[in-house]
Amino acid sequence: MKNRIEEIRRMRGIRQEEFAKAMGVSRQTISSLETGRYNPSIFLAYKIARYFSMTIEEVFLFEESEDER
């Protein structure tokens, strides 16, 4: 699953450390989310979207694979 977290965070001038604190996770977790090495729980995805005043679908981009169709 791809996401726009880094793009949105940078556009709004928010540092990883600041965002991590607001989300209640480590800066390493934010880094892993941004690079796609970690998929968040639905709760964290909702919290992230809400923080940005966006929907989950606006932040997280789900791409269906051939096997899932």
Secondary structure, DSSP 8 states (H G I E B T S, - for coil): -EE-HHHHHHHTT--HHHHHHHHTS-HHHHHHHHHTS----HHHHHHHHHHTTS-HHHHEE----GGG-
